[in-house]
Amino acid sequence: MGVYIFALISYFAWGAGVFFEAIVARRLPPYSLLFWSLLVSFLLSTLYLPYAIPYLSGYTAGLLVINIVLTFGCIGIGSLLYYEALRIENRALVGTIASSFPITSVLLSVLFLGERITLIKGMAILLIFAGLLLSGTDWQGVTKKKFSLTKGVLLAFITMLLWGIYFAFIKLVVQKVGWFLPNYVYFFMFPFIYMYLKVRRIKLAIPTGTNVWIPLIASTVLVRVAEFSYNLGIRKGLVSIVAPIAGANPTFFVVLAFLLLKDPVKKQQLWGIGLALAGIVALGFVT
C-alpha cells in the first residue's frame, strides 16, 4: 500500500506542478522556464544534500555512469526536444504524446527489469492509458485534418521514448543510492541549458514580479516532490505500477484548469478522467 500512496502523491503533485507551469509558460519562453526551474531546484535541493551524503557510498563507477547517461542523455535531451516541439507544434498534441512515456516505461520494466503484470493489473493500466489519451487529445481536431509526422510530432515521440527509458531504468540507481541523489544529478543541467541558449542565440528571459516567481517556485517544488515520490515508489515497488499512476497526472491538470482557470472541459475529457481514475483505483486494490 505504501507504494500506491507514493504513486498517488506523485500523481497529484505532478498534475498540480504542470498546472502552475502552464501559468508560468504564458509569461516565460519555454527554454527560460526550463533554466529557471532547474536553477531553483538546484538551490532548494542543495539544502537537503548533507543528509544524502552517506548514500554516496552506494555509487559504483558503473552505477554513476548509468545515472549520468540516463539523466543527461534521456531526461536532459528529452526535455530540450520537448520544449523545441512545443515551440514549433501544437502544444496539446505534443503534451499528449510526451506524457505517454509510462507506456514505454511499463514495456521496458517487463522486458528488462523482470517485472510481471497480472491480467487484472494489465487491464487497469490500459484503463489509465485510455483515459490519458481521451483527456489530452483533441480528437475532433485530429479527425479534421490528415495526420502527418511533422518535425514537432517526431520530437514529441522521441521525448516519449527517452523519458520512458529514464523512468524505467532509474530504478536501478534508486535501489542503491536512495530517492534523492539520482534526481539531484539532473539539477546540474542548468549551466548546460544556459550554454545551449547562448549557442543558439536564444535570449534568457528573467522572471520579474511575484505573478511569475510564485507560480514558478510552486511548479518547481511540486514537480520535484512528484519525482522524489516516484523514486520512493519504485524503490520498493514496480515501475509498471507506479509509472502509469504518476504518468496519468495530465487528467488532474485538466480538473485544476477547469476549477481554477475555468477552462472548458469536453465530454471526451470527462470520460478520460473517469477511466484514468477507475484504473488508478483498480491498481490500488490489486497491488
C-alpha positions in Angstrom: 0.0 0.0 0.0 2.9 2.4 0.7 4.0 2.1 -3.0 0.5 3.0 -4.1 0.5 6.1 -1.7 3.8 7.3 -3.2 2.4 6.8 -6.7 -0.7 8.9 -5.8 1.4 11.7 -4.2 3.4 11.8 -7.5 0.1 11.9 -9.5 -1.4 14.8 -7.6 1.9 16.8 -7.2 2.8 16.3 -10.9 -0.6 17.4 -12.1 -0.6 20.5 -9.8 3.0 21.3 -10.8 2.2 21.1 -14.5 -0.8 23.4 -13.8 1.4 26.1 -12.3 4.0 25.5 -15.1 1.2 26.3 -17.6 0.7 29.6 -15.9 4.4 30.4 -16.0 4.5 29.3 -19.6 2.3 32.3 -20.5 4.9 34.7 -19.1 8.2 33.0 -19.8 9.6 31.4 -23.0 9.9 27.6 -22.8 13.7 27.4 -22.6 13.9 30.2 -20.0 11.3 28.3 -17.9 13.4 25.2 -18.0 16.5 27.0 -17.0 15.0 28.8 -14.0 13.1 25.7 -12.9 16.4 23.7 -12.8 18.3 26.5 -11.0 15.6 26.9 -8.4 15.6 23.1 -8.0 19.3 23.0 -7.5 19.3 25.8 -4.9 16.5 24.4 -2.9 17.5 20.7 -3.0 21.1 21.5 -2.1 19.7 22.3 1.4 19.0 18.6 1.8 22.3 17.4 0.3 24.1 17.0 3.7 21.6 14.4 4.7 22.1 12.4 1.5 25.9 12.3 1.6 26.0 8.9 3.3 24.2 7.4 0.3 27.1 8.4 -2.0 28.8 5.2 -0.9 26.1 3.2 -2.8 27.5 4.5 -6.1 29.9 2.3 -8.1 31.7 3.7 -11.2 29.2 1.8 -13.4 26.2 3.0 -11.5 27.3 6.6 -11.6 27.7 6.3 -15.4 24.2 4.9 -15.7 22.8 7.8 -13.6 24.6 10.4 -15.7 23.7 8.8 -19.1 20.0 8.4 -18.0 20.0 12.0 -16.7 21.7 13.9 -19.4 21.0 11.5 -22.3 17.3 10.8 -21.6 15.8 13.5 -19.3 18.2 16.2 -20.4 18.0 15.7 -24.2 14.3 14.7 -23.9 13.5 18.0 -22.2 15.3 20.0 -24.8 13.4 18.1 -27.6 10.1 18.5 -25.7 10.5 22.3 -25.4 11.6 22.6 -29.1 8.5 20.6 -30.1 6.3 22.9 -28.0 7.8 25.8 -29.9 7.0 24.5 -33.4 4.0 22.2 -33.0 0.5 22.2 -31.4 1.1 22.2 -27.6 -1.8 19.9 -26.8 -0.6 17.2 -29.3 3.0 17.4 -28.1 2.0 17.2 -24.5 -0.3 14.2 -25.1 2.4 12.3 -26.9 5.2 13.1 -24.5 3.1 12.4 -21.4 2.5 8.9 -22.8 6.0 7.9 -21.6 4.7 5.5 -19.0 3.8 3.1 -21.9 7.5 2.9 -22.7 8.4 2.5 -19.0 5.9 -0.3 -18.5 7.1 -2.2 -21.5 10.8 -1.8 -20.6 10.2 -2.8 -17.0 8.5 -6.0 -18.1 11.1 -6.8 -20.8 14.3 -5.9 -18.9 13.6 -5.5 -15.2 11.8 -8.8 -14.7 8.5 -7.3 -13.6 5.4 -9.3 -14.1 1.9 -7.9 -14.6 -1.2 -9.9 -13.9 -4.2 -9.8 -16.2 -6.1 -7.5 -13.8 -3.2 -5.1 -13.4 -2.8 -5.0 -17.2 -6.4 -4.1 -17.6 -6.2 -1.4 -15.0 -3.1 0.0 -16.7 -4.9 0.0 -20.1 -7.7 2.0 -18.5 -5.3 4.6 -17.3 -3.7 4.9 -20.7 -7.1 5.1 -22.4 -8.1 7.8 -20.0 -4.9 9.7 -20.6 -5.4 9.7 -24.4 -9.1 10.8 -24.1 -8.4 13.6 -21.7 -5.4 15.0 -23.5 -6.1 14.6 -27.2 -8.2 16.8 -29.4 -9.8 14.0 -31.4 -12.1 16.4 -33.2 -9.2 18.4 -34.4 -7.2 15.3 -35.4 -10.0 13.9 -37.5 -10.5 17.1 -39.4 -7.0 17.1 -40.8 -4.7 14.4 -42.1 -2.1 13.3 -39.6 1.4 13.9 -40.7 4.7 13.1 -39.0 6.0 16.7 -38.7 9.2 17.6 -37.0 7.4 18.6 -33.8 5.5 15.3 -33.7 8.6 13.3 -34.3 10.4 15.2 -31.5 7.5 14.5 -29.2 7.7 10.8 -29.9 11.4 10.8 -29.3 10.8 12.6 -26.0 8.2 9.9 -25.0 10.8 7.2 -25.6 13.7 9.0 -23.8 11.5 9.8 -20.8 10.2 6.3 -20.7 13.7 4.9 -20.7 14.7 7.1 -17.8 11.7 6.4 -15.6 12.1 2.7 -16.1 15.9 2.2 -15.6 16.4 4.9 -13.0 15.1 2.2 -10.6 18.5 0.5 -10.9 20.1 3.6 -9.4 17.4 4.4 -6.8 17.6 0.9 -5.3 21.3 1.5 -4.5 21.6 5.2 -3.6 18.1 6.2 -2.4 15.4 8.6 -3.7 17.3 11.9 -3.6 20.7 11.6 -5.4 19.5 10.3 -8.8 17.4 13.4 -9.3 19.9 15.8 -7.8 22.3 14.9 -10.7 19.6 16.3 -13.1 19.6 19.7 -11.5 23.2 20.2 -12.6 21.9 20.7 -16.1 21.1 24.4 -15.6 24.5 25.6 -16.7 24.3 23.4 -19.8 20.9 24.8 -20.6 22.4 28.3 -20.3 25.2 27.4 -22.7 22.7 25.9 -25.1 20.8 29.1 -25.2 24.0 31.1 -25.8 25.0 28.8 -28.7 21.5 29.1 -30.3 21.4 32.8 -29.6 18.2 32.5 -27.6 17.7 35.2 -25.1 17.3 34.1 -21.5 14.2 35.9 -20.1 14.4 36.9 -16.4 11.3 36.4 -14.3 10.0 39.6 -12.8 7.3 40.1 -10.3 5.5 37.8 -7.9 3.0 36.8 -10.6 5.9 34.9 -12.2 8.0 33.9 -9.3 5.2 32.4 -7.1 3.9 30.0 -9.8 7.4 29.2 -10.9 8.5 28.2 -7.4 5.2 26.4 -6.8 5.6 24.5 -10.1 9.2 23.6 -9.3 8.6 22.4 -5.8 5.6 20.3 -6.8 7.3 18.6 -9.7 10.3 17.8 -7.6 8.1 16.4 -4.9 6.4 14.3 -7.6 9.7 13.0 -8.9 11.1 12.2 -5.4 7.8 10.4 -4.5 8.1 8.5 -7.8 11.6 7.3 -6.7 10.3 6.3 -3.3 7.6 4.3 -5.0 9.8 2.4 -7.5 12.5 1.8 -4.8 10.3 -0.8 -3.2 7.6 -1.3 -5.8 7.1 -1.9 -9.5 7.8 0.6 -12.2 4.8 -1.0 -14.1 2.5 0.1 -11.2 4.0 3.5 -10.2 4.7 4.9 -13.7 1.1 4.6 -15.0 -0.4 6.2 -11.9 2.1 9.0 -11.8 2.0 9.5 -15.6 -1.7 9.9 -15.6 -1.2 13.4 -14.0 -2.5 15.3 -17.0 -6.0 14.2 -16.0 -5.6 16.1 -12.7 -4.2 19.1 -14.6 -7.5 19.2 -16.7 -9.5 19.2 -13.5 -7.4 22.0 -11.9 -7.6 24.0 -15.2 -11.4 23.7 -15.1 -11.8 24.5 -11.4 -9.3 27.4 -11.2 -9.0 28.8 -14.7 -12.5 28.0 -15.9 -11.1 26.2 -18.9 -13.9 24.3 -20.7 -13.9 20.5 -20.3 -15.2 18.4 -23.2 -17.3 15.3 -22.7 -14.5 13.1 -24.0 -12.2 14.6 -21.4 -14.6 13.7 -18.6 -14.7 10.1 -19.9 -10.9 10.2 -20.0 -10.6 11.4 -16.4 -13.2 8.8 -15.3 -11.3 5.9 -17.0 -8.0 7.0 -15.6 -9.3 7.3 -12.1 -11.0 3.9 -12.4 -7.7 2.4 -13.5 -5.8 4.1 -10.6 -8.4 2.8 -8.0 -8.3 -0.7 -9.5 -4.5 -0.7 -9.2 -4.9 0.2 -5.6 -7.0 -2.9 -4.9 -4.7 -5.3 -6.7 -1.2 -4.0 -5.6 
